[in-house]
């Protein structure tokens, strides 16, 4: 399950993700992170059965955690199958099937947003 974690560095520079891995024993896959000296946001992937444990642990360390049910929102009725999203996506979320119809692999999406800017028909949106 994907979790969007936001945190403020505030008074300290605690390694929140490392602390949660140590405390819970759950291996966390960091799919995307934007962190500067005062705040950060990370998209992480954890096993579904351990999602609540990780969420509670991170919340206890002062982070805000949001469960993401899906990646980019794909509006199939707006899509014209142009493929502009295919070449820009760093995770190969989009591809064409045998009939040149755009296919979307939601589970691969890391919410980088590059496809949204590339889509000429605004068929893609962030779920945030």
DSSP file (Angstrom, degrees, kcal/mol; ACC not computed):
  #  RESIDUE AA STRUCTURE BP1 BP2  ACC     N-H-->O    O-->H-N    N-H-->O    O-->H-N    TCO  KAPPA ALPHA  PHI   PSI    X-CA   Y-CA   Z-CA
    1    1 A X              0   0    0      0, 0.0    45,-2.6     0, 0.0     2,-0.4   0.000 360.0 360.0 360.0 143.7    0.0    0.0    0.0
    2    2 A X  E     -AB  45  68A   0     66,-0.7    66,-2.8    43,-0.2     2,-0.4  -0.748 360.0-170.5 -95.1 137.0    1.2    3.5   -0.8
    3    3 A X  E     -AB  44  67A   0     41,-2.7    41,-2.8    -2,-0.4     2,-0.7  -0.979  16.4-145.5-124.7 136.9    1.5    6.1    1.9
    4    4 A X  E     -AB  43  66A   0     62,-3.0    62,-2.2    -2,-0.4     2,-0.5  -0.916  22.4-166.9-101.1 116.6    2.2    9.8    1.4
    5    5 A X  E     -AB  42  65A   0     37,-3.2    37,-2.7    -2,-0.7     2,-0.4  -0.908   8.4-178.3-110.6 124.7    4.2   11.0    4.4
    6    6 A X  E     +AB  41  64A   0     58,-2.7    58,-3.1    -2,-0.5     2,-0.3  -0.959  10.8 166.2-120.7 142.3    4.7   14.7    5.1
    7    7 A X  E     -A   40   0A   0     33,-2.4    33,-2.6    -2,-0.4     2,-0.4  -0.988  30.7-131.2-152.4 158.2    6.8   16.1    8.0
    8    8 A X  E     -A   39   0A   0     -2,-0.3    31,-0.3    54,-0.3     3,-0.1  -0.900  13.8-143.6-109.8 140.6    8.4   19.1    9.3
    9    9 A X    >   +     0   0    0     29,-3.2     3,-1.0    -2,-0.4     5,-0.3   0.792  45.1 156.0 -75.4 -26.2   12.0   19.0   10.5
   10   10 A X  T 3   -     0   0    0     28,-0.7    -1,-0.2     1,-0.2    -3,-0.0  -0.036  68.5 -10.0  44.7-125.5   11.2   21.4   13.3
   11   11 A X  T 3  S+     0   0    0     -3,-0.1    -1,-0.2     2,-0.0     2,-0.2   0.793 130.9  31.8 -77.4 -30.3   13.6   21.2   16.2
   12   12 A X    <   -     0   0    0     -3,-1.0     0, 0.0     2,-0.0     0, 0.0  -0.670  65.6-130.2-126.0 177.5   15.4   18.1   15.2
   13   13 A X        +     0   0    0     -2,-0.2     2,-0.1     2,-0.0    -3,-0.1  -0.370  41.9 170.3-122.5  50.3   16.6   16.2   12.2
   14   14 A X        -     0   0    0     -5,-0.3     2,-1.7     1,-0.1     3,-0.2  -0.383  40.1-125.0 -66.3 136.5   15.2   12.8   13.1
   15   15 A X     >  -     0   0    0      1,-0.2     4,-2.6    -2,-0.1     5,-0.2  -0.627  33.9-177.9 -81.3  85.7   15.4   10.1   10.4
   16   16 A X  H  > S+     0   0    0     -2,-1.7     4,-2.4     1,-0.2    -1,-0.2   0.895  75.8  45.9 -56.8 -49.2   11.7    9.2   10.6
   17   17 A X  H  > S+     0   0    0      1,-0.2     4,-2.4     2,-0.2    -1,-0.2   0.929 114.6  47.8 -64.0 -44.6   11.6    6.5    8.0
   18   18 A X  H  > S+     0   0    0      1,-0.2     4,-2.4     2,-0.2    -1,-0.2   0.892 111.2  52.2 -61.9 -39.4   14.7    4.8    9.5
   19   19 A X  H  X S+     0   0    0     -4,-2.6     4,-2.8     2,-0.2    -1,-0.2   0.910 109.8  48.2 -63.4 -42.6   13.3    5.0   13.0
   20   20 A X  H  X S+     0   0    0     -4,-2.4     4,-2.7     2,-0.2     6,-0.5   0.898 110.5  51.1 -66.9 -40.3   10.0    3.4   11.8
   21   21 A X  H  X S+     0   0    0     -4,-2.4     4,-2.2    -5,-0.2    -2,-0.2   0.935 114.3  44.8 -60.3 -45.4   11.9    0.6   10.1
   22   22 A X  H  < S+     0   0    0     -4,-2.4    -2,-0.2    -5,-0.2    -1,-0.2   0.924 117.5  43.5 -64.3 -45.4   13.9    0.0   13.3
   23   23 A X  H  < S+     0   0    0     -4,-2.8    -2,-0.2    -5,-0.2    -1,-0.2   0.869 127.5  27.1 -70.6 -37.9   10.9    0.2   15.6
   24   24 A X  H  < S-     0   0    0     -4,-2.7    -3,-0.2    -5,-0.2    -2,-0.2   0.709  90.2-133.4-100.2 -23.0    8.5   -1.9   13.6
   25   25 A X     <  +     0   0    0     -4,-2.2     2,-0.4    -5,-0.5    -4,-0.1   0.530  59.5 139.0  77.9   5.3   10.8   -4.2   11.6
   26   26 A X        -     0   0    0     -6,-0.5     2,-0.4    -5,-0.1    -1,-0.3  -0.707  54.0-130.1 -86.1 128.5    8.7   -3.4    8.5
   27   27 A X        -     0   0    0     -2,-0.4     2,-0.5    -3,-0.1    20,-0.4  -0.661  24.5-157.3 -78.8 130.2   10.8   -2.8    5.3
   28   28 A X        -     0   0    0     -2,-0.4     2,-0.7    18,-0.1    18,-0.2  -0.926   7.9-150.3-114.7 129.4    9.7    0.4    3.6
   29   29 A X  E     -C   45   0A   0     16,-2.4    16,-2.6    -2,-0.5     2,-0.7  -0.886  11.0-149.6 -98.6 116.3   10.3    1.1   -0.1
   30   30 A X  E     +C   44   0A   0     -2,-0.7    14,-0.2    14,-0.2     3,-0.1  -0.777  19.9 175.2 -86.6 114.4   10.8    4.9   -0.7
   31   31 A X  E     -     0   0A   0     12,-2.6     2,-0.3    -2,-0.7    13,-0.2   0.783  67.2  -1.0 -91.0 -30.5    9.4    5.5   -4.2
   32   32 A X  E     -C   43   0A   0     11,-1.5    11,-3.1     2,-0.0    -1,-0.3  -0.963  64.3-178.0-158.6 141.5    9.8    9.3   -4.2
   33   33 A X  E     -C   42   0A   0     -2,-0.3     2,-0.4     9,-0.2     9,-0.2  -0.989  13.3-174.0-148.1 138.5   11.0   11.9   -1.8
   34   34 A X  E     +C   41   0A   0      7,-3.0     7,-2.2    -2,-0.3     2,-0.4  -0.952  24.8 163.5-128.5 109.7   11.4   15.7   -1.7
   35   35 A X  E     +C   40   0A   0     -2,-0.4     5,-0.2     5,-0.2     2,-0.2  -0.991   8.6 169.2-133.6 132.8   13.2   16.8    1.4
   36   36 A X        -     0   0    0      3,-2.8   -27,-0.0    -2,-0.4    -2,-0.0  -0.580  55.7 -75.1-125.1-165.2   14.8   20.1    2.3
   37   37 A X  S    S+     0   0    0     -2,-0.2     3,-0.1     1,-0.2    -2,-0.0   0.693 126.2  28.8 -70.7 -17.5   16.2   21.6    5.5
   38   38 A X  S    S+     0   0    0      1,-0.3   -29,-3.2   -29,-0.1   -28,-0.7   0.683 124.1   5.0-116.5 -22.7   12.8   22.4    7.0
   39   39 A X  E     -A    8   0A   0    -31,-0.3    -3,-2.8   -30,-0.2     2,-0.3  -0.951  55.2-162.4-154.9 171.3   10.2   19.9    5.6
   40   40 A X  E     -AC   7  35A   0    -33,-2.6   -33,-2.4    -2,-0.3     2,-0.3  -0.996  10.1-158.5-158.3 161.2    9.8   16.8    3.6
   41   41 A X  E     -AC   6  34A   0     -7,-2.2    -7,-3.0    -2,-0.3     2,-0.4  -0.989  16.1-179.0-142.4 134.2    7.4   14.6    1.7
   42   42 A X  E     -AC   5  33A   0    -37,-2.7   -37,-3.2    -2,-0.3     2,-0.6  -0.998  21.6-147.2-137.2 138.5    7.9   11.0    0.8
   43   43 A X  E     -AC   4  32A   0    -11,-3.1   -12,-2.6    -2,-0.4   -11,-1.5  -0.928  31.8-179.3-100.9 118.6    5.8    8.5   -1.1
   44   44 A X  E     -AC   3  30A   0    -41,-2.8   -41,-2.7    -2,-0.6     2,-0.5  -0.832  22.3-144.8-121.0 157.4    6.4    5.1    0.4
   45   45 A X  E     +AC   2  29A   0    -16,-2.6   -16,-2.4    -2,-0.3     2,-0.3  -0.987  23.8 170.5-122.4 128.2    5.2    1.6   -0.3
   46   46 A X        -     0   0    0    -45,-2.6     5,-0.1    -2,-0.5   -18,-0.1  -0.923  44.6 -82.9-131.6 156.7    4.6   -0.9    2.6
   47   47 A X    >   -     0   0    0    -20,-0.4     3,-1.8    -2,-0.3     4,-0.4  -0.357  41.1-123.6 -58.6 138.3    3.0   -4.3    2.7
   48   48 A X  G >  S+     0   0    0      1,-0.3     3,-1.3     2,-0.2     4,-0.4   0.870 108.9  55.3 -52.1 -43.5   -0.8   -4.0    3.0
   49   49 A X  G 3  S+     0   0    0      1,-0.3    -1,-0.3     2,-0.1     4,-0.2   0.644 113.0  42.1 -70.4 -13.1   -1.0   -6.0    6.2
   50   50 A X  G <> S+     0   0    0     -3,-1.8     4,-2.2     1,-0.1    -1,-0.3   0.282  83.7 102.7-113.3   8.6    1.5   -3.7    8.0
   51   51 A X  H <> S+     0   0    0     -3,-1.3     4,-2.8    -4,-0.4     5,-0.2   0.922  81.2  47.9 -59.1 -48.6    0.2   -0.4    6.7
   52   52 A X  H  > S+     0   0    0     -4,-0.4     4,-2.7     1,-0.2     5,-0.2   0.885 110.3  52.6 -64.4 -39.0   -1.6    0.6    9.9
   53   53 A X  H  > S+     0   0    0      2,-0.2     4,-2.2     1,-0.2    -1,-0.2   0.929 113.1  43.8 -60.5 -46.9    1.4   -0.2   12.0
   54   54 A X  H  X S+     0   0    0     -4,-2.2     4,-2.5     2,-0.2     5,-0.2   0.913 113.8  51.2 -65.5 -43.2    3.7    1.9    9.9
   55   55 A X  H  X S+     0   0    0     -4,-2.8     4,-2.4    -5,-0.2    -2,-0.2   0.930 111.9  46.0 -60.6 -47.2    1.1    4.7    9.8
   56   56 A X  H  X S+     0   0    0     -4,-2.7     4,-2.1     1,-0.2    -1,-0.2   0.904 112.8  50.5 -63.7 -41.5    0.6    4.8   13.5
   57   57 A X  H  X S+     0   0    0     -4,-2.2     4,-0.8    -5,-0.2    -2,-0.2   0.912 112.8  45.4 -64.3 -43.6    4.4    4.7   14.1
   58   58 A X  H ><>S+     0   0    0     -4,-2.5     5,-2.2     1,-0.2     3,-0.7   0.895 111.5  52.2 -67.9 -39.9    5.0    7.6   11.7
   59   59 A X  H ><5S+     0   0    0     -4,-2.4     3,-1.7     1,-0.2    -1,-0.2   0.888 104.8  56.9 -62.2 -38.3    2.2    9.6   13.2
   60   60 A X  H 3<5S+     0   0    0     -4,-2.1    -1,-0.2     1,-0.3    -2,-0.2   0.738 103.6  54.1 -64.3 -22.8    3.6    9.1   16.6
   61   61 A X  T <<5S-     0   0    0     -4,-0.8    -1,-0.3    -3,-0.7    -2,-0.2   0.328 128.7 -96.7 -93.2   6.6    6.9   10.7   15.4
   62   62 A X  T < 5S+     0   0    0     -3,-1.7   -54,-0.3     1,-0.3     2,-0.2   0.513  80.1 132.8  96.5   5.6    5.0   13.8   14.2
   63   63 A X      < -     0   0    0     -5,-2.2     2,-0.5    -6,-0.1    -1,-0.3  -0.581  54.5-128.6 -88.1 152.5    4.5   13.0   10.5
   64   64 A X  E     -B    6   0A   0    -58,-3.1   -58,-2.7    -2,-0.2     2,-0.5  -0.889  29.3-165.5 -96.7 129.9    1.2   13.3    8.7
   65   65 A X  E     -B    5   0A   0     -2,-0.5     2,-0.4   -60,-0.2   -60,-0.2  -0.965  10.5-174.4-125.4 130.2    0.4   10.1    6.8
   66   66 A X  E     -B    4   0A   0    -62,-2.2   -62,-3.0    -2,-0.5     2,-0.4  -0.985  21.8-133.9-124.0 129.0   -2.2    9.7    4.1
   67   67 A X  E     -B    3   0A   0     -2,-0.4     2,-0.6   -64,-0.2   -64,-0.2  -0.669  18.7-148.6 -78.5 130.0   -3.1    6.3    2.6
   68   68 A X  E     -B    2   0A   0    -66,-2.8   -66,-0.7    -2,-0.4     3,-0.1  -0.900  11.0-168.3-103.9 118.0   -3.3    6.6   -1.2
   69   69 A X  S    S-     0   0    0     -2,-0.6     2,-0.3     1,-0.1    -1,-0.1   0.770  71.9  -0.7 -74.2 -26.8   -5.8    4.2   -2.7
   70   70 A X        -     0   0    0      1,-0.2    57,-0.1   -68,-0.0    -1,-0.1  -0.962  68.3-116.2-156.0 169.0   -4.5    4.8   -6.3
   71   71 A X  S    S-     0   0    0      1,-0.3    -1,-0.2    -2,-0.3    56,-0.1   0.378  78.9  -8.1 -83.6-139.2   -1.9    6.6   -8.3
   72   72 A X  S    S-     0   0    0     34,-0.1     2,-0.6    54,-0.1    -1,-0.3  -0.261  76.4-115.0 -55.9 142.0   -2.7    9.2  -11.0
   73   73 A X  E     -D  125   0B   0     52,-3.4    52,-1.8    -3,-0.1     2,-0.6  -0.760  30.9-158.0 -84.6 120.3   -6.4    9.5  -11.8
   74   74 A X  E     -D  124   0B   0     -2,-0.6     2,-1.1    50,-0.2    50,-0.2  -0.893   6.6-158.8-106.6 113.4   -6.9    8.4  -15.4
   75   75 A X    >>  -     0   0    0     48,-3.4     3,-1.2    -2,-0.6     4,-1.1  -0.779   7.1-171.5 -93.6  96.5  -10.0    9.7  -17.1
   76   76 A X  T 34 S+     0   0    0     -2,-1.1    -1,-0.2     1,-0.3     3,-0.1   0.801  80.7  59.4 -60.8 -32.1  -10.4    7.2  -19.9
   77   77 A X  T 34 S+     0   0    0      1,-0.2    -1,-0.3    -3,-0.1    -2,-0.0   0.759 108.6  44.9 -72.1 -22.7  -13.3    9.1  -21.6
   78   78 A X  T <4 S+     0   0    0     -3,-1.2    -1,-0.2    45,-0.1    -2,-0.2   0.669  92.5 100.7 -89.7 -19.3  -11.0   12.2  -22.0
   79   79 A X     <  -     0   0    0     -4,-1.1    -5,-0.0    44,-0.2    40,-0.0  -0.455  48.4-171.8 -72.9 135.6   -8.0   10.2  -23.3
   80   80 A X        -     0   0    0     -2,-0.2    -1,-0.1    21,-0.0    -4,-0.0   0.191  44.9-116.0-109.2  13.2   -7.4   10.2  -27.0
   81   81 A X        +     0   0    0      1,-0.1    -2,-0.1    21,-0.0    15,-0.0   0.861  65.8 145.5  57.1  40.6   -4.6    7.5  -26.9
   82   82 A X        -     0   0    0      1,-0.0    -1,-0.1    20,-0.0    -3,-0.0   0.773  53.2-135.4 -79.1 -25.8   -2.0    9.9  -28.1
   83   83 A X    >>  +     0   0    0     12,-0.1     3,-1.0     3,-0.0     4,-0.9   0.555  60.9 134.5  84.9   8.3    0.8    8.4  -26.0
   84   84 A X  H 3> S+     0   0    0      1,-0.3     4,-0.7     2,-0.2    35,-0.1   0.827  73.5  53.8 -59.1 -31.0    2.3   11.7  -24.7
   85   85 A X  H 3> S+     0   0    0      1,-0.2     4,-1.2     2,-0.1    -1,-0.3   0.742  95.7  69.5 -74.5 -24.3    2.4   10.2  -21.2
   86   86 A X  H <4 S+     0   0    0     -3,-1.0     3,-0.4     1,-0.2     6,-0.2   0.944 100.9  41.0 -63.5 -51.2    4.3    7.1  -22.3
   87   87 A X  H  < S+     0   0    0     -4,-0.9    -1,-0.2     1,-0.2    -2,-0.1   0.754 115.8  49.9 -73.2 -23.2    7.7    8.7  -23.1
   88   88 A X  H  < S+     0   0    0     -4,-0.7     2,-0.4    27,-0.0    -1,-0.2   0.682  85.5  99.9 -88.8 -19.0    7.7   11.1  -20.1
   89   89 A X    ><  -     0   0    0     -4,-1.2     3,-0.8    -3,-0.4     5,-0.0  -0.549  56.2-159.6 -76.9 123.0    6.8    8.5  -17.4
   90   90 A X  T 3  S+     0   0    0     -2,-0.4    -1,-0.1     1,-0.2    -4,-0.0   0.621  90.5  46.0 -75.8 -11.2    9.9    7.3  -15.4
   91   91 A X  T 3  S-     0   0    0      0, 0.0    -1,-0.2     0, 0.0    -2,-0.1   0.285 106.6-117.1-115.1   9.2    8.1    4.1  -14.2
   92   92 A X    <   +     0   0    0     -3,-0.8    -2,-0.1    -6,-0.2    -6,-0.1   0.917  58.2 153.5  54.0  48.2    6.5    2.9  -17.4
   93   93 A X        +     0   0    0     -8,-0.2    12,-2.7    15,-0.1     2,-0.3   0.796  58.6  53.4 -73.5 -30.5    3.0    3.3  -16.0
   94   94 A X  E     +E  104   0C   0     10,-0.2     2,-0.3    -9,-0.2    10,-0.2  -0.819  61.2 150.0-111.6 146.6    1.6    3.7  -19.5
   95   95 A X  E     -E  103   0C   0      8,-1.7     8,-3.7    -2,-0.3     2,-0.3  -0.967  41.1-104.1-159.2 168.5    1.8    1.6  -22.6
   96   96 A X  E     -E  102   0C   0     -2,-0.3     6,-0.2     6,-0.2     2,-0.1  -0.785  28.5-140.8 -97.6 144.9   -0.2    0.7  -25.7
   97   97 A X    >   -     0   0    0      4,-2.1     3,-1.9    -2,-0.3    -1,-0.0  -0.244  44.4 -80.2 -87.5-172.5   -2.0   -2.6  -26.1
   98   98 A X  T 3  S+     0   0    0      1,-0.3    -1,-0.0     2,-0.1    -2,-0.0   0.738 133.2  50.9 -63.6 -23.1   -2.1   -4.6  -29.3
   99   99 A X  T 3  S-     0   0    0      2,-0.1    -1,-0.3     3,-0.0     3,-0.1   0.200 119.9-107.7 -98.7  14.7   -4.9   -2.4  -30.6
  100  100 A X  S <  S+     0   0    0     -3,-1.9     2,-0.4     1,-0.3    -2,-0.1   0.795  72.6 144.1  62.1  31.6   -3.0    0.9  -29.8
  101  101 A X        -     0   0    0      1,-0.0    -4,-2.1     0, 0.0    -1,-0.3  -0.855  57.0-108.2 -97.6 134.4   -5.3    1.6  -26.8
  102  102 A X  E     -E   96   0C   0     -2,-0.4     2,-0.3    -6,-0.2    -6,-0.2  -0.406  33.6-160.9 -66.1 133.4   -3.6    3.2  -23.9
  103  103 A X  E     -E   95   0C   0     -8,-3.7    -8,-1.7    -2,-0.1     2,-0.4  -0.893   1.7-153.4-114.9 147.8   -3.1    1.0  -20.9
  104  104 A X  E     -E   94   0C   0     -2,-0.3     2,-0.9   -10,-0.2   -10,-0.2  -0.982   8.2-161.1-129.0 121.7   -2.5    2.2  -17.3
  105  105 A X    >>  -     0   0    0    -12,-2.7     3,-1.9    -2,-0.4     4,-0.5  -0.768  11.4-175.5-103.3  86.0   -0.7    0.2  -14.6
  106  106 A X  G >4 S+     0   0    0     -2,-0.9     3,-1.3     1,-0.3    -1,-0.2   0.804  75.7  63.9 -51.4 -39.5   -1.8    2.1  -11.4
  107  107 A X  G 34 S+     0   0    0      1,-0.3    -1,-0.3    -3,-0.1   -14,-0.0   0.689  99.8  53.8 -65.9 -18.4    0.4    0.1   -9.1
  108  108 A X  G <4 S+     0   0    0     -3,-1.9    -1,-0.3   -15,-0.1    -2,-0.2   0.650  82.5 113.6 -87.0 -16.9    3.6    1.4  -10.7
  109  109 A X    <<  -     0   0    0     -3,-1.3    -3,-0.0    -4,-0.5   -20,-0.0  -0.307  40.5-176.5 -66.0 133.8    2.7    5.1  -10.3
  110  110 A X        -     0   0    0    -79,-0.1    -1,-0.1    -2,-0.0   -67,-0.1   0.189  45.0-117.5-112.1  13.1    4.8    7.2   -8.0
  111  111 A X        +     0   0    0      1,-0.1    -2,-0.1     2,-0.0    15,-0.0   0.844  62.7 147.5  56.5  40.6    2.8   10.4   -8.4
  112  112 A X        -     0   0    0      1,-0.1    -1,-0.1   -40,-0.0    -3,-0.0   0.774  50.4-139.4 -74.7 -25.1    5.6   12.4   -9.9
  113  113 A X     >  +     0   0    0     12,-0.1     4,-1.3     3,-0.0     3,-0.4   0.436  64.9 123.6  84.7   0.0    3.1   14.3  -12.0
  114  114 A X  H  > S+     0   0    0      1,-0.2     4,-1.4     2,-0.2     5,-0.1   0.875  72.4  54.0 -62.7 -37.3    5.1   14.4  -15.2
  115  115 A X  H  > S+     0   0    0      1,-0.2     4,-1.6     2,-0.2    -1,-0.2   0.832 100.9  60.6 -66.8 -31.7    2.4   12.8  -17.2
  116  116 A X  H  4 S+     0   0    0     -3,-0.4     3,-0.3     1,-0.2    -1,-0.2   0.928 106.8  44.9 -62.3 -45.5   -0.2   15.4  -16.1
  117  117 A X  H  < S+     0   0    0     -4,-1.3    -1,-0.2     1,-0.2    -2,-0.2   0.822 114.0  50.8 -66.9 -31.1    1.9   18.2  -17.7
  118  118 A X  H  < S+     0   0    0     -4,-1.4     2,-0.5   -33,-0.1    -1,-0.2   0.732  85.1  99.1 -79.7 -22.9    2.4   16.1  -20.9
  119  119 A X    ><  -     0   0    0     -4,-1.6     3,-0.9    -3,-0.3     5,-0.1  -0.526  54.6-164.7 -74.2 115.8   -1.3   15.2  -21.4
  120  120 A X  T 3  S+     0   0    0     -2,-0.5    -1,-0.2     1,-0.2    -4,-0.0   0.672  88.7  46.2 -74.0 -15.2   -2.8   17.5  -24.1
  121  121 A X  T 3  S-     0   0    0      0, 0.0    -1,-0.2     0, 0.0    -2,-0.1   0.296 105.3-122.0-109.8   8.5   -6.4   16.5  -23.1
  122  122 A X    <   +     0   0    0     -3,-0.9    -2,-0.1    -6,-0.2   -43,-0.1   0.882  62.4 145.1  52.8  42.9   -6.1   16.8  -19.4
  123  123 A X        +     0   0    0    -45,-0.1   -48,-3.4    -7,-0.1     2,-0.4   0.466  54.5  68.0 -86.7  -2.1   -7.1   13.2  -19.0
  124  124 A X  E     +D   74   0B   0    -50,-0.2     2,-0.3    -8,-0.2   -50,-0.2  -0.955  58.8 169.8-124.3 138.8   -4.7   12.7  -16.0
  125  125 A X  E     -D   73   0B   0    -52,-1.8   -52,-3.4    -2,-0.4     2,-0.2  -0.978  35.5-107.7-143.4 154.1   -5.0   14.3  -12.5
  126  126 A X        -     0   0    0     -2,-0.3   -54,-0.1   -54,-0.2   -55,-0.1  -0.602  21.6-139.1 -77.9 143.8   -3.3   14.0   -9.1
  127  127 A X              0   0    0     -2,-0.2    -1,-0.1     1,-0.2   -58,-0.1   0.390 360.0 360.0 -82.2   5.9   -5.5   12.3   -6.4
  128  128 A X              0   0    0    -60,-0.0    -1,-0.2     0, 0.0    -2,-0.0   0.462 360.0 360.0 -83.0 360.0   -4.3   14.8   -3.8
